[in-house]
Amino acid sequence: MSKKMKIGIAYDVKSDYSIDASDWKYSDFSTLREIDFIKSLFERRGHTVFLLGNYERIDNALKSGAFPPVDIVFNTAEGIGSRNREGWIPSLLEINGIPYSGSDAFALSVSLSKLHTKLIAQYLNIRTPAFVEIVTQEDIGKVSSIPGPWILKPNFEGSSSGVVYAESKQLLSAQAEYLLAEYSQPIICESYIGGREANVSLLYDGAATKVIGAVEVIRKDGQNLHIFSAMDKFCGTCTKINAAFSKKTLDYMYESTVRLHRHLGCKDYNRADFRIDETGCPYFLELNPAPGISDDDSYTLCCKCHNYNIDWVLEQIIYNAAKRFC
C-alpha cells in the first residue's frame, strides 16, 4: 500500500486534565512536542494530518458533525483515572466505525494492568520477577514471601509513574501506604532485579510480526542505572543505545515479546521492557502496545539503532492498520 492518507492524531496532554507539567504523579501523556514530531513525520511521507485531541474533543466533534474526513486515526491517547483509560479512544472509534491504528481496547486495558500482564507472562512460561499485589495495608505483609529489595509501582500507571525502590521492609511499608493513598489503585511489589534495562520493539502483528531490535537504557553520565524513574524519562538523564547482549539473551527477549504480542492480539507495533541480571538472565517487566514516539523515546531510538527510518515505520503502522478496515 502506498496511498497518501488523511490521518487524524488522537492525543492527550497534561493540560487537558489541568495537570501541571512538573507534576510526576501522572506522566503517561504525550507532549505537544511529541505530537508535532509525529505530525511532521507523516507529512514528510506526503500524508495530510489533522490534530484531533483527546477523547472529549473527539466525542464532541462526532456529536456535532465537526469530525474531519480522516481515512484513519493514529492513536496515542492515554486517558486518565481509570483502568480502562487506554481503551477509551479505540472503543469510541470502533463504535463509530472509524479505522484506527494500534491495539484494541481489550489488549490495551489488559496490558495496562501490570498484574494481569505478569500473570499472562507466567502462563506463557516467560520469566518475570517474583511479585505480590498490594490492595490494602493488610496486604503489605505478603511481601515477606518474595526476596528483597523491592520495586513498588501503581498497577494501572505507565511511564514509570509512582515507581519507587525499597531496601528495607520498614521503607517498603511506608512507601506502599503512600502509593495506595496517592493513586487509589492496587500496587505491584516485585523483587528488584539488579543489572541492566532493555526495551524490545516490534512492528506489525500476527504471523507477520517483525522484531525491530532492542536498546539498552543507560544514564548519560555513565553511572549505573539503578531504576528508571519518571523523572529520568522526562528530564533527559538517560538515553538508549544498541543493546549489546549475548545472542541467547536477545533471542529470549525477542521471542518473549513476540509471544506476548500475539497472545494478547496486539496490533501494528509494541514495546516490551526487561531487566537483565548480572548473569545475562532477562526478566520481563511490562508490555507497552502504545509506546511513546518522539525523537528521544525508546521506540524511535530502537528504529534508529537498527537502521529503520521512523517515518517509514510510522507509515507502515498506518498501512498495516488500514488493511484491517478494508
Secondary structure as the mmCIF struct_conf table of DSSP 4:
data_model
#
loop_
_struct_conf.conf_type_id
_struct_conf.id
_struct_conf.beg_label_comp_id
_struct_conf.beg_label_asym_id
_struct_conf.beg_label_seq_id
_struct_conf.end_label_comp_id
_struct_conf.end_label_asym_id
_struct_conf.end_label_seq_id
STRN STRN1 LYS A 6 ALA A 10
HELX_RH_3T_P HELX_RH_3T_P1 LYS A 14 TYR A 17
TURN_TY1_P TURN_TY1_P1 SER A 18 SER A 18
TURN_TY1_P TURN_TY1_P2 ALA A 21 SER A 22
BEND BEND1 LYS A 25 TYR A 26
HELX_RH_AL_P HELX_RH_AL_P1 LEU A 32 ARG A 44
TURN_TY1_P TURN_TY1_P3 ARG A 45 GLY A 46
STRN STRN2 THR A 48 GLY A 53
BEND BEND2 ASN A 54 ASN A 54
HELX_RH_AL_P HELX_RH_AL_P2 TYR A 55 SER A 64
TURN_TY1_P TURN_TY1_P4 GLY A 65 GLY A 65
BEND BEND3 ASP A 71 ASP A 71
STRN STRN3 ILE A 72 ASN A 75
BEND BEND4 ILE A 80 SER A 82
TURN_TY1_P TURN_TY1_P5 ARG A 83 ASN A 84
HELX_RH_3T_P HELX_RH_3T_P2 ARG A 85 GLY A 87
HELX_RH_AL_P HELX_RH_AL_P3 TRP A 88 ILE A 95
TURN_TY1_P TURN_TY1_P6 ASN A 96 GLY A 97
STRN STRN4 TYR A 100 TYR A 100
BEND BEND5 GLY A 102 GLY A 102
HELX_RH_AL_P HELX_RH_AL_P4 ALA A 105 LEU A 112
HELX_RH_AL_P HELX_RH_AL_P5 LYS A 114 TYR A 123
TURN_TY1_P TURN_TY1_P7 LEU A 124 ASN A 125
STRN STRN5 PHE A 131 ILE A 134
BEND BEND6 THR A 136 THR A 136
HELX_RH_3T_P HELX_RH_3T_P3 GLN A 137 SER A 145
BEND BEND7 ILE A 146 ILE A 146
BEND BEND8 GLY A 148 PRO A 149
STRN STRN6 TRP A 150 PRO A 154
TURN_TY1_P TURN_TY1_P8 ASN A 155 PHE A 156
TURN_TY1_P TURN_TY1_P9 SER A 159 GLY A 162
STRN STRN7 VAL A 164 ALA A 166
BEND BEND9 GLU A 167 SER A 168
HELX_RH_AL_P HELX_RH_AL_P6 LYS A 169 TYR A 183
BEND BEND10 GLN A 185 GLN A 185
STRN STRN8 ILE A 187 SER A 191
BEND BEND11 GLY A 195 GLY A 195
STRN STRN9 ARG A 196 LEU A 203
BEND BEND12 TYR A 204 TYR A 204
HELX_RH_3T_P HELX_RH_3T_P4 GLY A 206 ALA A 208
STRN STRN10 LYS A 210 ARG A 219
TURN_TY1_P TURN_TY1_P10 LYS A 220 ASP A 221
BEND BEND13 GLY A 222 GLY A 222
HELX_RH_AL_P HELX_RH_AL_P7 ALA A 230 CYS A 235
TURN_TY1_P TURN_TY1_P11 GLY A 236 GLY A 236
STRN STRN11 CYS A 238 ASN A 242
HELX_RH_AL_P HELX_RH_AL_P8 LYS A 247 HIS A 263
TURN_TY1_P TURN_TY1_P12 LEU A 264 GLY A 265
BEND BEND14 ASP A 268 ASP A 268
STRN STRN12 TYR A 269 ILE A 276
TURN_TY1_P TURN_TY1_P13 GLU A 278 THR A 279
BEND BEND15 GLY A 280 GLY A 280
STRN STRN13 PRO A 282 LEU A 287
BEND BEND16 PRO A 289 ALA A 290
BEND BEND17 SER A 294 SER A 294
TURN_TY1_P TURN_TY1_P14 ASP A 295 ASP A 296
BEND BEND18 ASP A 297 ASP A 297
HELX_RH_AL_P HELX_RH_AL_P9 SER A 298 CYS A 305
TURN_TY1_P TURN_TY1_P15 HIS A 306 ASN A 307
HELX_RH_AL_P HELX_RH_AL_P10 ILE A 310 ARG A 324
TURN_TY1_P TURN_TY1_P16 PHE A 325 PHE A 325
#
